[in-house]
Every structure is written in C-alpha cells, then in structure tokens.
Amino acid sequence: MTSATSSSSTTSQLPASDGSSDPHQWLEEVTGEEALAWVSERNQRAEAELEAVADPAAPQGPPLAETLQREIREILDAKDKIPGVIKRGDHLYNFWTDADHERGLWRRTTLDSYRSEDPQWEILLDVDALNAAEDEDWVWHGARLLRPAGLAEGEPYRRALIDLSHGGSDADVTREFDLETLEFVPESDGGFVRPEAKGSVSWIDEDTVWVATDFGEGTLTTSGYPRQARLWRRGTAMGQAQLVFEAAETDMSVFVGHDSTPGWERDWVVQMHAFYDTSLHLVDRSQSPPALTRIEVPRDLEANAHRDLGIFSPRSDWEIAGSTYPAGSLVVGDFASFLRGEPELTMLFEPTPTSSLADMTITRNTVVLSILDDVIHRLEVHTRDAHGAWVRRDLYPELRGSLGVAAVDSDENDEIWVTATDFIEPTTLLLGDLADVPDGGDPDGPELIKSTPARFDARGLDVVQHFATSDDGTRVPYFEISGKDAAARGTDGPAPTLLFGYGGFEISLTPGYLGAIGKAWLERGGTYVLANIRGGGEYGPRWHQAALKENRHRAYEDFSSVARDLIERGVTDRDHLAVRGGSNGGLLTGNMVTRYPELFGAVVIQVPLLDMKRYSHLLAGYSWMAEFGDPDTEDWEFIRTFSPYHLLREDPDQPYPPTFLLTSTRDDRVHPGHARKFAAAMESLGADVRSWENIEGGHGGAATNEQAARMNALMYTFLWNTIGTDDRSPR
C-alpha cells in the first residue's frame, strides 16, 4: 500500500496537549487561498494513490475505484427505488433523483397511480433546470405546503414554501412557489423570500407565516441559529416582521410552527436551550401582541399535542399529580385538562432494561409505537374505547426487520405507511388502515405497495446479533453480517471486517438494507458490523446519558470491546479490521486511532469532530456542549482525554493505523478544519494518512449521487487496499 503523507514532513507539528497552541489553525480558514491549496494537493495525492489500485476480482480490468464508483452510482440512480411520498390533499408528493436528474425533481401523483408499477408523475420543479436557468448550485432542502381553507370542500393546494441550499450546506433560502403556475412568486409581487441563512419559514395562512432566521446583528445564537420568532405578513419586508419571542443568545435555537388541524389550530414556539433541554410555549395570536404560555413540564421532557391529546416523553423520572413516570416512557392525556392544571394522564409505554421507545406515530384516532427490544423492532397500537380507556394491541407481528411508521394523513384518517427493511432483505412499503378494526390491525394485514429489488448478491450471507462485554461489564449489542461459515473460516483466514458506529445524541443504529455497502463490501467477501454502543438511543435515555461529558470514554470502551470480541471470536484479526464513522462517529473513530491503534488495520473518519478544544468556537459546535462539555472551563480536564487532535503523539513502538479522512468544504455544521488539522498533524508524524475534501455536500459529504458514489468508491478502495486480502474473490 502507498502512504499519502508528505515526504517533506520531518518535524512533528502537534497542538499543545493543554490546547494553548495550535500550529494548524490556519486550516480553519474554510475558503482561504492557502488552505484550499493545501486541500487540493491532498485531494490529488489521495486520488493518485487510490485510483491506481487494481481490482483483485478483475486485475486486467478497470481500477477498483472506477468499478466501485460505477456500481454504487447505479444503485443510487436506480429507477426502481421506492419513491418516498407525503400526502397532501388528493396528491402524493415526492422528491426524486436519478442519473438524468442529478439535482432532482419535485413531483406529485395520486394514490391510485402510485399503486401501479409505472406511476404517472406531474413535475412541479426541476432543480437541474432551475440551476441551469439561474446559474446556481441549488440542492433541494424540502417544501411545506399551505393547507387550503376549503380543503374539506375539495379546494386544492395552491402554494408552497421551498427551501434550497447552495451546495448542500445547512444554510438555505426559502422561496414561495405557486402550484398552479409552477413558478416562484417574485418578492416584487409579494412573494415570501427568505435570504440565505440557517432558519425556516412556515405557513399560518395565505398571507401570514412564521419566520425564524438571521435578521441582522444580534439575532443569532452563539451556535449560529435563529434566536427570534417573528410573524411575517405578506406585503411587508421580512425585517419588519413582528417580533413575538426572543431566546437568549446562549440558547441553541428557536423553532416555530403552526398546527393547521381543523378545529385544533395551535401555534408553538420551541426555545431550545441545548440538546434535550427545551421550553415549549403555546402562542395566542388573538391577543395583541401575541401572548405566550409556557407548558409547565421539566425542560428535559418532550411535549406536544395532537387534536385533544397531549403527548409527553420524559428523559428523566417525571413526578406529577402523585405519580412518577420513568425516563423513556410515553405519557398521554387530555391537553386542555393539563393546561388547566388538572392532568389526567395515562402511561402508554414503560421501558424495561432491554426495551426502549424508538418512535411514535399519531393518526386521527390511534397512537402507534415502534419499540426496540434489544435493538429488534416491534409495533403496537393504542386506541381509546367507548369509555375513553386506552387499549393496547400488537400490530403486524408478522413483519420483521426495522419497521418505520408514518401517518398518511393524521388529520383525516387512521391510515399508515409502514416501511420494513433489514440488512440483506430489500425494503418494502406497505399501507395499513387502523380504523374500525377490532384487533387493532387490518383483517388481511397491510397492503404491499412497493418493494425494491436486490442490489447485491446476498447468497450465503447471514445476520447474527452478538453481545460484547465492555470494560465496566456492560452488555453491548452488535450485528454481524457475514458468510454463514464466518466462525469456521479455517484456511480462508480472517475476514476483512468493517466496524461501524456512532454513539451519540441518543441516535439509534438499527438494521437497514445495505445497498451500496452490500455491493462494495459484502459481495466482495467482506464482513460488516454495526455496533450499538452507549451514547446512542438503543436503550432509551439511560443509554445515551451513560456516555455524556465526563463519561464519554464509555462509548469508546464499548466500541473497542466490540472490536476485541470480533478478534477473540476469530471473525477477523487486527490487520483485517477497520472502523468507520462520521460526524460524532468521526470523533469515535478518531479516538480509535489515538486510543486503540493496536486494534485496527485501517480507520475511516468522515465529516468529523476532532479538535475538542476549539469545537465550541467553530460553526454549530457551541450547541453540542450538553453532549461533550465546555472546553473553556474545567471540563477541559476530561474533554482532553477524548480530543483526538490533542492525543496524537510520536510512538515508534505503536504506529497509527492507515487512516483516511473525508470531509466537505460546504459543511457548515461540523467545520472542515477538524479533518484538515488532524490530517496535517498526522502527516507531521510521518503517519500513514490521506485526506479528501469534497467541495459540495454539506454535512452529508456529497450533494449529488455522482459525488456520493465518488466519495464511497475512494473509501472502499482504501479499505480493500489496507485490510483486504488478494486471494478473496467475489461471492
């Protein structure tokens, strides 16, 4: 294999372990001339190295990266993907990309047409054509449609607010769109247009919207998000919008929206102090100025309302009205009674040591819960009987894999979309109707609407869940996807194994069809492993809270314990084991480089946090201090123990494993300087490191399918060139 380090590097340039000096801080100049020249040079080196790698399955054919890029692109561009849809009125809306529509089409169809093998789509907006006409680099960020006042009488949807981003960054613009003329409404004609910033605009009525954005100096939080919620009326300048609420500058952000459910219209302001720390305010717009009422619940409790129902999800034990509801439970009750101080609450879900609430979906008359039991999904539906008592029933027990549920139209009916997927089983989309069915589900089960064909050869593959034991004795689950003979590989030798993890922000990693991973890795003989480490949400709030701040090391101990378990079980060995993670997962794999270099043969670090001394001063980093701590206080004493940039050191007895860092210049969430500086510091040590930075892509790393295919092809080529073996042939 070839190192991508600089041959001219002779002197180590490492940051001071106390964070007092940083020799590579100049690389934080995102678009600085010198910094971009440095990026360009590293990109060229990485591409030259990886594009020269031959395909072991076809040594005389195209290079491996070229083949992988073509195969991944074909999967991403497949025309037989399931189009994800949202129902509004008589139509189902979808955003679609493929080889012919790189930036995508916003389109709609009817349910009857959608059920067919070849739905007839009405094109509403062609983003590629828009870019050509405006000479822009727009990336679709979503749309919100205005519910017409006469929807029940058949009035169609006529207006939308569309968000578009330059190159995929989090900052975007909002532009009003006419669904009848299929044109944007010019600002000069009274159209709502929000300039580029992190923020949002949402409908109240045809002439009024909520807006939270950058209104100028002093209107953003320290995290770079909006701190003001304003009412904006058509025909007035955005800067003249009426201020309704202003959060503290040190809060994370303000979110604002309108619930247009007929007869239950409400306006909300969410004051997000930090992750998992919010105040919810109900807005009375009938008063002048509008009055806000704070919902009296603990700040770590998530509250909401649908129609008459109040919904409460505590993240710590909640004592109210003589009862205690445990962290991770789901509690419901009459919302009006709750506001009067007369709570009548019912607990629909109580967690156990092995179960947690993964998701909740509300239809007109039901509450559907998606529950994880040792990271395995099951569904249950809750309905009220004639006396108002809640009745629980299992829902679709025949379905397997990860189960996603979404209401088709929560205002109108009890229909639900159900998505079923697994690592090696292609995704299916089903339509269920929970109305007036005594057993809580359709008599004949949900209707199969769409399914995707296999994207890779899964013959001989098996999925098995295992449990590793972490340093403190905690049982840590992980999924292994490999050949059925993996435990008795014998003369085949250790399997090239890719271990993936995240471990943060209470995000759960659950089974999902592997698609490109299956094609680029499993089909070629690799083993894939998904670890459910602490910091995630697989076992509810307690699993997340166990790895916060000074306990962050537990996430890294869990991940390294899974690695050791794979080696001890004979699945792989150090030379054939790689890890991959992005964002917070990039911090995870950065810690694998610096804390456990003896365990891994290769490391992939994507859009990462790595400099934990300066992270809170870079882009949105200030908003993550509830997760990691404040490095400008005594918290630095524990943060420094998991700051990979500050843990780098020279150790001739234990070289760092080959490392590949990938990021995006357009990432305005996690600063690209993290990856740049870490690569530069590793280079100064003479380590085996390469880096590659995509110009577009935002925090996702890629803005188009072509960019995603390119990025992933380089990554998998790196993995095959480091931990792959020459004698393995495609399955």
WOFENRA-V211107 format. One record per pair of residues at least 24 apart in sequence whose ideal C-beta (glycine too) atoms are under 6 Angstrom apart, sorted by the first residue. I is the first residue (numbers start at 1). GAP is how many residues later the second one is. D is the distance in Angstrom with one decimal. If there is no record, write none. Layout:
i;gap;d
I;GAP;D
I;GAP;D
//
This chain:
i;gap;d
1;720;5.3
1;721;5.8
2;47;4.8
3;685;4.5
4;41;4.6
4;42;5.4
4;45;5.3
4;686;3.2
5;678;4.9
5;684;6.0
6;677;5.2
9;674;5.2
9;675;5.3
12;638;5.9
12;672;4.9
12;673;5.5
13;671;4.0
14;634;5.5
14;667;5.5
15;630;5.9
15;631;5.6
17;629;5.4
19;594;3.5
24;653;4.1
24;656;4.6
27;646;5.4
27;649;4.0
27;650;5.2
28;645;3.7
39;654;4.8
42;649;4.7
43;649;5.4
46;644;4.2
46;646;4.5
50;664;5.2
50;667;4.6
50;668;5.9
53;664;5.2
53;668;4.8
56;670;5.6
57;673;4.9
64;653;5.0
65;648;4.8
65;652;4.3
68;452;5.2
68;645;4.0
68;648;5.4
69;640;4.9
69;641;5.7
69;644;3.7
71;448;5.2
72;444;4.6
72;637;4.2
72;640;5.3
73;636;3.8
75;380;4.9
75;440;5.4
75;441;5.2
76;629;4.0
77;628;5.4
82;347;5.2
82;368;4.5
82;370;5.6
87;321;5.2
87;322;5.2
88;57;5.0
88;69;5.4
89;68;5.1
95;45;5.7
97;608;5.9
101;27;5.8
102;26;5.9
102;602;4.8
103;24;3.9
103;25;4.7
104;36;5.2
124;58;5.9
137;29;5.7
137;30;5.1
138;26;4.3
139;26;4.7
139;29;4.5
139;564;5.0
141;24;4.9
141;31;4.8
144;58;5.8
146;57;4.5
147;113;4.5
161;40;5.3
167;499;4.2
167;529;3.9
167;536;5.6
168;498;5.5
168;528;5.5
168;529;4.9
168;530;3.4
168;535;3.9
169;497;4.8
169;499;4.5
169;529;4.8
170;28;5.6
170;498;5.1
170;499;5.3
171;25;5.4
171;26;5.7
171;27;5.1
171;497;5.7
174;27;4.4
190;44;5.2
190;45;5.3
198;27;5.4
199;27;4.7
202;55;4.9
204;54;4.7
207;27;4.1
208;25;5.4
210;46;4.4
211;30;5.7
212;42;5.3
212;44;5.2
221;28;5.8
221;30;5.5
221;32;6.0
222;27;5.9
222;28;5.7
222;400;4.6
223;29;5.2
223;397;5.3
223;399;4.3
223;400;3.8
224;396;5.7
225;28;3.5
226;28;5.4
227;27;5.6
229;25;5.1
229;27;4.1
229;40;5.0
244;46;5.2
245;24;4.9
247;24;5.0
252;371;4.4
261;150;5.0
264;43;4.9
274;352;3.9
275;351;4.7
276;24;5.4
276;39;5.8
305;30;4.5
306;56;4.8
308;26;6.0
310;25;3.6
310;28;4.9
315;226;4.4
327;214;4.8
328;28;5.7
328;212;3.5
328;213;5.1
330;27;5.7
346;44;5.3
348;34;5.1
351;189;5.1
356;183;5.1
356;184;3.5
361;44;4.4
361;46;5.5
362;48;5.6
363;44;4.9
363;47;5.4
363;51;4.2
364;49;5.7
364;50;5.5
365;49;5.5
366;48;5.4
366;68;5.0
368;37;5.2
370;33;5.9
370;35;5.8
375;102;5.4
375;157;5.3
375;163;5.1
377;25;5.4
377;26;4.4
379;24;5.7
381;53;5.9
381;59;4.5
393;47;3.3
395;45;5.9
395;46;5.3
396;45;5.9
401;110;5.8
402;108;4.6
402;109;4.8
402;110;5.7
418;28;5.5
421;91;5.1
421;92;4.8
422;89;4.9
423;40;5.1
423;58;5.0
423;88;5.1
423;91;5.5
424;34;4.2
424;37;5.2
426;26;4.5
426;28;5.5
426;87;5.6
427;25;5.2
427;86;5.2
455;60;4.8
455;64;6.0
456;62;3.5
456;63;4.3
456;67;4.6
457;66;5.2
457;274;5.7
468;93;4.5
468;94;4.6
468;97;3.9
470;87;5.2
470;88;4.7
470;91;4.6
471;86;4.3
476;57;6.0
476;82;4.6
477;55;4.6
478;51;5.8
478;53;4.4
478;84;4.9
479;51;4.6
480;49;5.2
481;47;4.6
482;45;3.9
486;85;5.7
494;78;4.4
494;79;4.3
494;82;4.4
495;32;4.3
495;77;5.3
496;30;4.7
496;80;5.0
496;227;4.8
496;228;4.9
497;30;4.3
497;75;3.9
497;80;5.1
498;30;5.4
498;80;5.2
498;82;6.0
499;30;4.6
499;80;4.8
500;30;5.5
500;80;5.2
501;30;4.3
501;32;5.5
501;58;5.1
501;80;5.6
501;84;6.0
501;87;5.6
502;83;4.3
503;30;4.2
503;32;3.6
503;33;5.5
503;52;3.9
503;85;5.5
504;31;4.5
504;80;3.7
506;31;3.8
506;38;3.9
507;29;5.6
507;30;5.9
508;28;5.5
508;29;4.4
508;30;4.8
520;196;4.3
523;208;5.5
524;206;5.4
525;203;4.1
531;28;5.8
531;31;4.5
533;25;3.7
533;26;5.2
534;24;5.4
549;80;4.4
550;88;4.3
552;90;5.0
556;35;4.7
560;36;4.8
563;36;4.8
574;27;5.9
575;26;4.5
576;25;5.9
576;147;4.7
577;24;5.6
578;24;4.0
578;141;5.4
578;145;5.0
579;24;5.5
580;24;4.1
582;24;3.5
582;25;5.2
583;24;5.4
583;87;5.9
590;54;3.4
591;51;5.6
591;53;5.6
593;63;5.6
593;66;5.8
594;50;4.7
594;53;3.8
597;57;5.6
597;59;5.1
597;60;5.7
600;57;4.6
601;56;5.8
601;121;5.9
601;122;4.4
602;55;5.7
602;56;4.9
602;117;6.0
602;120;3.9
602;121;5.0
603;54;5.4
603;56;4.7
604;56;5.2
604;111;5.8
605;56;4.8
606;56;4.8
607;56;5.2
607;60;5.6
607;63;5.3
607;92;5.7
607;94;5.6
608;66;5.4
608;67;5.7
609;61;5.8
609;65;5.6
610;34;4.8
610;35;4.8
610;64;4.3
610;68;4.5
611;34;4.2
611;63;5.5
611;66;5.9
612;27;5.0
612;31;3.5
618;53;3.8
619;49;5.7
619;52;4.9
620;49;5.0
645;33;5.5
648;33;5.2
650;35;5.8
656;31;4.6
658;30;4.3
658;64;4.7
659;30;4.6
660;30;5.6
660;58;4.6
661;30;4.2
662;30;5.3
663;30;5.2
664;30;4.8
664;33;3.9
664;37;5.1
665;28;5.8
665;30;4.9
666;30;5.2
666;31;5.7
666;32;5.1
667;31;5.7
667;32;5.0
669;30;4.3
//
